[in-house]
Amino acid sequence: MQTRLKSGISKPKRAFTSTSPNYLDVEPPSFSIASALTPWVAAMKDEYSALHRQGTWTLVPPAPSQNIVGCKWVYKIKRHADGSVSRYKARLVAKGFHQKAGLDYDETFSPVIKPTTVRIILTLAAQFSWPLRQLDISNAFLHGFLKEDVYMAQPQGFIDSAKPGYVCKLHKSLYGLKQAPRAWFERFTSQLENLGFTDYSANPSLFTYKSHNKILYLLLYVDDIILIDLLTKFDMTNCKPSSTPYSSLFRLTQTQGTPLPNPTHFRSLVGALQYLTFTRLDLSFAVNQVCQFMHSPTDTHLVVAKRILRYLKGTLTHGLLFCPSSLTLQAYADANWAGNLDDHHSTSGYVVFLGSTPITWVSRKQSIVSRFSTEAEYRSLASATTEVFWI
């Protein structure tokens, strides 16, 4: 079993105060707390009922040879754009770290759409006035069929009184299972193929359907984060905005500052910031810099990461603008030579435009040391050229 400790990741330490939090405004950390609050109880009942209607499992007697996977309730407050509570969501999550390779899971890889593809399609839609439609598949991962025999303990609070010692034999996928994304993708793509869609082997999750002189593009993507949630999670909703995400005066090194007693907070923040670079190319360099200290972050690195949040606070409405323009490809590349003070590696950066819209960009540490600034520039140019050829 691969645990957090073996990977050098510890659970965040919870601070206890004499004042009890309002768990109708923040997510409860445990079932015992949530089960005492009516909105959360209703949310758990809704989730359990949905799983029951879908025939997610059947109860069977346990056998000594079975590997029983645990499960837990995870709580999430869905919010409106202004941060107010929209609804309470409870999700039953399987403890996938209890699974054993070759016994209750095998293949786990699931392809995802390239962000560049999404931006290209949106740019073309703006240029040619294509109609756009968006839909959300509720509880998507729960629709995948399992090929393996997976057994799970009954969920807390919903143990069948007539069969208390039985376990759940899963027929459909569940959040937390290692093969959940793959099971969902396989079912979804099989349905699309039955409808006449074709996929692109070089561009996963992009499907097309041709009929007479018309063509339909379908892009499959998973999206589960918004900026308001990020600011709330890290208690930065009332922070003072910064005019830039990064300062030219910063000279970060591995030994700056005091090591964080629990690096999980920093890693979670930086991981979320990486996601935001999907539409915010202005964050790319700053996020790339703090990403280089994930293994051993210090309080100095955390301050720099929070500066990015303060910049986001003042630029909540910034994003990409898709508008009609000439469909010419333009690429710009640059590099800073030996910018990393620890190993003297350079940083590559490029941005590619389709017309007036940026469709792909990168700020990335080069893998080897460049002996001259010209060498660093050419490496960055080579990366940009490779991306343009793919497009």
N, C-alpha and C positions, 0 to 999 in steps of 0.2 A: 504494500500500500504506500502510495506517495503522499506524504502529509505536508502541511505547511512548514513544519519544523525542518524537514529534510531539504526543503527548497529555500530555507533561510527566510521564511515569511511567517510572521507571528500575527495572531489575531489582535485587533486594536484593543487596547486596555480601556475599559469603561470607567469614567469618573463618576463617583457617587457623591451626591450632595444631600443636604437636609431637605431641599425642596424637591418634591416629586414632579417629574416632567408631565406635561399635558400630552398624553398619548393619542389624543384626537388631532393634534397638530404635528406630531413627529411619529415616526414608525416605532411601534413597540418592539423590543429586542427578543421577546420570548412569547411562547404560546400562553403561558400562565397569566401574563399581563393582558394580552389581547383577548383572551377568553372571558375577561371580566368587563369588556366594553362592547356595548350593543352594536355599533357600526362595524367593528372588526369581526364579531361573531357572524353578522349577516354576510360579510364578505367571504368568510370561510365557508359558510353554507352554500353560497352561490358557486364558489369554486368546486366544492365537493359535488354539488348537484350536476354541474356541467360535465365533470369527469365521469359521473355515473351514467348520464344520458349518452355519452359517447362510447360507453362500453370499454373504458380504459383498462379495466381489470376484472377478474373474477376471483372470488375467495376460494382457496384450496388449502388442504391440510399441509403443514410443513413436512419436509423430508430431510433426513440427515445430510444428504448429498447436496442440498440446495444452498446457494449463497444468498443470504437474505440481505437486501439492500435497505438501508434506513431511509427515512424521509423526514422532512420538517416543513413547517409553515414559514413563509417569508412574506413580510408585509410592506406595502408600498402605498404612499399617498399620491394620487394623481392630482396635478394642479393645473389651474388655468394659466394663461399667459401672464397674468398679474400676480401669480404666486398663491392665490386663494385655493382652497381645497375643492377639487372637482368630484372625486369619489375615492373610496377606500378599496384597495385591491389586495386580496390575499392569494398567494400562489403556493401550491403544494410542489415542493422540490425534492427530487430524489437525491440521496447522498451518493453521487456517482463515484466518489473516492472509495466506496465499499466494493465497487465492481472489480471483477478479476478478468484480465485479458484471456481470451480464448474460451472462457466459460460463459459469461453473460454479455460480452461485447467483442467485436472483431474490428472491422473497418470503422473509422470515425471521421475521416476527412470529408468535408463538404465545401464545394467551391462557392465563392462569393463574387458578386459583380465588381468590376474595377471601377473605382470612382470616376476615372477618366471617361469611361463609357457613358455613365449617367450624364456627365456634363456635355458630352458631344451630342447626345440625343436631345437634351434640352436646348442646346444651341441651334440645332437643326429645326427643332419645333418652332423656335422663335423666328427663325429666318423664313420658313415656309408656311407659317401659320397653321401648323399641325394641331389638331385637337389633342389635349392631354387628359388622361383619366388616371386617378389614383385610388387605390383601394387598400384596405387593411384587412388581413386575415386574422381574425381573433384567435388567440391561443394557437398560433401556427404549429409550434413544435408538438402539440398534442395530437395532431392528425397523422403523424407518421406511424407506419406499421412496423413492429419489431420482428426481426427474423430469429433472434435468439430467445431463449427462455430466461426471462428476468423475473425474479421474485422480490417483492418489497413488503416491508412491515406495514400494517394498517396505520393510516394517519392518526395522529394524536387528536383526541376529541371526537373521532368518528369511528371508533372500534365497534364492530358489529356485536351486539350483546348476545346474539345466538351463536356466534362463531368467534369468540374472543381470541382463541389460539391459532386461528387461520392466518394465512399470509395472502398478499395480493399477487396473482400471476398476471403480469402486464401483457396486454395485447397491443396496446398503442404506446407510443413514446410519451415521455414525461420530462419536464424541465429538470435539468441536472444530470440526466443520463449521458454517458459519453457519446453514444451514437444518436442522440436526439436530433442534432442538426442534419446529419446524413439521412436519417429515416424520413424526415420531413421533405428534404430536397428530392429524394428518390420518388416519393409519392407525388409530389407536385409536378416534377418533370414527366413522369409517366402519364399523368392526366393531360398535360399539354401535348405530348406526342400523340395521344389518342384523338385530340382535337385537330391535329394537323400542323402543329407548330414544329419548327426545326431549331436546333441550337447551334451555336458556334463553338467549335472545340477550342479555338484560341481566345475565346471571350466568354467565360463561364457566366451563367445566369442571364444571358441575353438570348431571347427567342424571337423568331419572326414567323409571321403567317402571311402568305401571299394568296390573294384571290383576285383574278382578273387583272386589273391595272392598279390595284391597291395593295398596300403592305402595312402590316401591323407589327410594331416593335413592343415586346414585353420585357421588362427588366425586373428581376427579383432581387429585393434588397431587404436587409434587416435593420431597423432603426429603432432605438430605444433609449434616447437621451435627449434632453433639451438643456439649454444654457441656464434657465432659471433654476432647474433642479441642481445643477452643478454649484451655483452660487449659494443655494440654500444648504446643500450638504456640507460645504466647507465654511459655513457661517460668514459669508462675505457679501450678503445682500445689502448691507449698509456701509460697505467699505468706500474709501475715497478713491475715485477713479484715477488711473494713470494715463498720461497722454501717449505713452509708447509701451509696447510689451517687453522691451529689453533696453538696456542702456549700453552705450558704447564704452562706458567706463568699467563694466563688469569684466573681470578676468577670473573666471571660475577655475578652481583646481579641486582635486579629490581631497586634499587635506585642509581646505578652508573650513573654519567653523567647528562646532562640536557635533559629533555623530548623534543622529536622532536615536532615542532609546527604542522607538518603534517605527521602522521605516514604512510600514504599511500605508499610513496616511499619505506620505509623499508619493508612493508608487501609485496609489489610487488616483490622486490628483493628476499626476503626469499622464497616466493612462487615459483619463477623461479628456485632457487637453490634446492628446494625440488625435482623439476622435474628432475634436472640433476643427482640426486642420483640414477636414473634408471640404469645408466651405470657406475657411478663413486662412487664405494663403499668407496673410500678414502675421500669422502666429508661427509660421513654419520654422524660422531660424531660432526664435526664442525657445520653442518646444524642443527642437533638436538639441539645444544646449543643455537643458535640464535633464533630458533623457539619458545623457551620458553618465549620470550619477545615480542611476536606479539601484545599483548593487550596494552602495554605501553612502546614502545621502546624509547631509549635515543640515544644521539649522540655517546656514547661509544659503544652501541650495533651496530650502523650503521658502525662504523669503523671496528668492528670485521667481520661483514658481507661483507664489501668491501675487507677485507683481503682474504676472500675465492675467490672473483673475481680475485684478484691479483695472487693468486695461480693458478687459471684456465688459466690466461693469459699465464703462462709459461708451461702449460700442456695441450694445446689445442688438441694435437694428442693422449693423453692417453685415454684408454678405455679397454674394455674386449677383450681377445684373445680366440677364440674358435679353438681348435685343437684336433686331435684324441688322446685319452688317455683311461685308464681303467675307466669303468663306476661305480666306487665305490663312495658311499656317505660318505663324511667326514664333520663333524660339529665341530666348535670351538665356545665356549661361554666364556664370561668374564663379569665382572661388576666392577664398581667403587663404593665404599661404601660411602653413604651420601655425594656425590659430589656436590649436589645443596646446595648452601650457604643460600638460602632463606627458604627452607622447609626441607632440609636434606634428600631428596629422592635420591635414588641411580640410576645409569644409567646401563641398560642392553645392551649388545652387542653380536651379534653372526654372523657367516658367515658359509654358507653351500656350499661345493664344490661337483660337479659331475665330477669325474675325476680330471682334473687340472683346471677346470673352476668354478669360483664362480657363483652360480645360485640364491642365495638369501642371503640377509644380513639385519641387523637391528641395529640401535643405538637408544635406546628409554628410556625415563625416566620411572622408575617404578612407579606404581600407588599408592603404600603405602610405609610407612617408614619401612626399614629393620633394626632390632635391632642389628644385627651382620653382619660382612662382609660375613660370611658363608651363612647367609640367603639371602643376595643379590646375591651371586654367584649361589645358588640353583634356585632362581627365574629366573635368566638369562638362566640357563641350562634347566629349564622347558619350557621356550619360544622356545628355539632352538629345543628341543625334539618334541614339538607340530608341528613345521614347518616340521621337518623331517618326522613325521608320515603322514602329509598331502601329501608330495612329494611321 
